[in-house]
Amino acid sequence: MISLIYNILREDEKLLIQSAKNLNLEINLISTDKLILDPNNFKFNYKLILNRCLSNFIGDQIVYFFETFGIKVINNSQVNHICSNKFLTSLFLIKNKLPTIPFLVFFNEELIDEVTKILNDYPLVLKPIYGSWGRLLAKINDRDAFEGILEHKRYLSAPYHNIFYTTKYITKPNRDIRVTIVGNRIICAVYRENFHWISNTARGGKIRLCNMDKDLENLCENLIQKLPLGIYGVDIFEFNNGYLINELNHTIEFKNIQKTTGISISDEIIKFCLQNLNND
């Protein structure tokens, strides 16, 4: 049996439930509102956990807890570690010699001029190390803007806002590419088109099927060889007749991609879970 843990039952989760039914697979739904992670009073009748928590922080605790007791979780803690922190994602890409956007982290506003020089002048992009849906990203066009944004971040409550993860701004077409990977397979690729510099569908991006060329396929196949097996949404920029990996996402939203392409990503996810169950 697959146990799907969620905190909000969105359309994505409903698609997963329907795919499980279509494959005659029993699925157990667990709301985080009713979940107590008590190691001394817990009935371990789960074979595999599909973590669909919207919150990375809650999801991390669930993954660590069940893995401690030998229960498989998808995505697992290795995948979470690489994907949930954008700085760690960038370090993973650099370590594995995968093309990515120039980046750095600093902690002191007085280093603005040095940072700008390292990243070869404005514009720059300032991102929180944790986050999704294109929220709290800032395009920095000059020193005044940089100073102002950093001062605002200093007074935000979460301590991670004092980690200034900064990348070079990449001039690209009015789109990026989202590649969906499940296990060791590329499922599909789509363009997310937007005249705004942020292409996320949560920010108004429109989805269109992307026919992958050989260079893009090779990049994604190379990435798969370096990643632990899991479920990923890979965000890629077209740049200088090539490609740069921007981000790796691990609790992916796929409903809009599935509607646009007609490819059942939910089926592929459930089949991947079933494959992991059968490997026991």
N, C-alpha and C positions, 0 to 999 in steps of 0.2 A: 504493500500500500504506500502511496505517496501522500505525505501530509503537507498541505500548502498553508504556510503561515503568512498572514496579512494584517495590516492595520486599517486599510481601506479597500473594500472590494470594488475595484475599478473595472472598466470594460476589459482591460488586459487580463485581469484575473478571471473574469467570466469567460473569456475566450479559452483560457487554459482549462477551466472546468469542463467546458463543452468538448474540447479536444480529448480530454481524458475519457469522457462518456463515449465519444465516437470510437475510441480505441478499446472500449469495454474494460477500462481500468478504474479501479476504485480509488477515489481521492478523498482525503479527510481534510476538512477546512478548520483551521485554528485561528481565531482572532487573538491578537496580542492583548486585547482588553480582558481576555479570560485566561491568559497564560501566566503561570507562576513558575519561575525557573528555580525550583528548590531541589538541590541534589540529594537530599535525604528523604524526601517524600514525593518521588516522581515515578510514575509508571512508564517505563521505557518500552512502549509497544509500537514505536515508530521505526520503519525501515529506512526511509529517506525523507528528508525535509527539503521542500522547495521554498526558499526564502523570498518572499515578495513584499517585504516591509518597505514602505515608502521612506522611512527614516534610516539612514545609514547607521546612526548611532545605536538605535534599537536593534537593527538587523545584526550588527556586529556582536552584540551580547548573545543573541540567539544562536548565531553560528558557533561562537566559542563554546557555549554551554553544551550544545548537542555533540560537537566534535570531541569534547572532553570525554564523553561517554561512548565514543566509537560509532556514533550515528552519522551517516553521510549527509552532507548538506550541499545543496546547489543554489547559488554559487558558494564555494568553500572559502575558508579564511585566507588561503593563498591568493585567490582571485580578488577578494575584498581588499587585501593589503595593497595590491598593485593599483586598483582602480579608485578606491574611495578618496584618496588624497592626491590631488592633482600634481603636487611636487614629486611624490613618490612615483606617479605615472611617468612623469618626464624623466626621472632618474632611471627608471626601468628601460625606457626607450633608448636613452643615451648608452646605458650599460650594454645593451644588446645591439648597438650600432644600427638602430632603426631611425629613419629620417624624421626629425621633429622640429618644432619651432624653437629658436634660441630662447633660453629662459634663465632665470636666476631667482634666488631668494635673499632678501636682506631684512634687517630689523630696526634700522636707525634712519630716520628721515634725513639726517645730515649727509647721507651717502647718495643722495639723488643725482648729483652731477657725475659721480663715478659710475653709477648704475647706467645712466643714460649713455655715457661714453662706451661702456662695455657692450650695450645692446645697439650701438651704432645710431644713436639719436632717435628723436620722436618720429612717428607716434609709437607708443607702447600700450600694452594691455595689462591692467592690474586685475587679478582674479583672487577670490578666496580659495584656499586650498581645499575646502569642503563646499559642495554645492552642486546644484543641477538646474536645468531649465534656463540656463543663461542668466541667472540672477546675480546681481551685485558685481557684474563685470563692468569695468570702466576703461574706455579708450582715452589715453592720455596724449594730448596733442602738444603740450608745452609745459614748462617748468611750473608756472603758476597753478595749472590744473593738478599737476603731480603733488605739489605741496598741499593744496586744499583737500584732495582726496585722502592723502595719508593722515592728515589731521582728523578728518572725519572718522577714519578707520580706528584711530587711537581710542576713540570714545565709544566704540561699539562694545557691547557687553561680552561677546564671546572672545576668549583670549586668542583664538587662531586668527582673528582679524589683525593682530599685530605681527603676523608672519606675512611679509610683503612679497608674494609670488608674482613675478613680473615677466612678461614675455614680449618679444618683438611683435609689433602689429604686422600682419601679413596681408598685403594687397592681393585679393583673389577675385574670381568672378563672383557675381551676386548669388553665391551658393556655397555649400560644402557637400561632402559625401558622407552618408552614414552606411557603413557596412555591418550587416548582422552576421555574427559567427556563433555557431552552436557546436560544441565539441571541437572536432577537427575539420569542420565543414564551413565554407562560405555559403550562407543561405541566400542572400541577395544584397544588392546595393541600390541606394536611392540618392538622388539629389534633394537637398533641402534648400529651396530657393527663396531669397528674401533680399529686398533692396536695402534693408538695414544690415549693418555689419555683423550682427548676431543672427545666425541662420536657424536657430532652434525652432521647432514647430510651436513650442510654448510661447515664442515671441513672434509668431505669425508666419513662420517659414512654410512654404508649400512643397509637397512631396511629388517627385517625378522619378520614374524608373531610370536607373543608371545602368547602361550596358558597359560592363567592366572591360577595359583594355588589358593587354597582357602585362603591362607594367603595374597596374593596380592589382591585378590578380597575384602577381609574383610578390608584391609588397605584403598583401594579406596572408599569403601562404607562408611567407617568411615569419610574419608575426605569430601565426598559429604555432609554428615550430618552437617559438620562444615562450609562449604563454602556457600556464597550466590549463588543462581542459576545463571549459566552462561556457557560459553564455555571455556574449559581449556585443555591445554596440560601439563600433570604432568610428570616430569622427576624423575625417581626412580633408585636408585642403589641397587644391590644385595650385601649384606654384612653380613658375619658371619651367614649364613643360614637364614637370614631375609632380611628386606628391609628398606631403608632410603629414605625419600623424599628429593630430591635435590632442585628442583625449580618448581614453578607454572608459566605457561605462559598463556596469555590471548588473544592476537591477533595471533592465531595459524596459522602456515603454515601446510597444510595437504595433498597437492597434491601427494607427494611421498608415503605417507601412504595409500592414497586412491588407487593409482595405484598398490601398492604391495598387499594389502589385498583384493581389490575388494569391500570394504565396502564404501558406499557413505557417507562420512562425510559431504559433501556439502548438501546432502538431509537432513541429521539430523539437520544441522544448520538452514536451511530454515524452516523445520518443527517446530523447537524450536521458531523461530521468529513468525511463524504463530500462535502457541499456545499462545504466549504472546500478540499478536494482539487480539485474540479471548477472552482473559481474561479481556479485558476492559469492 
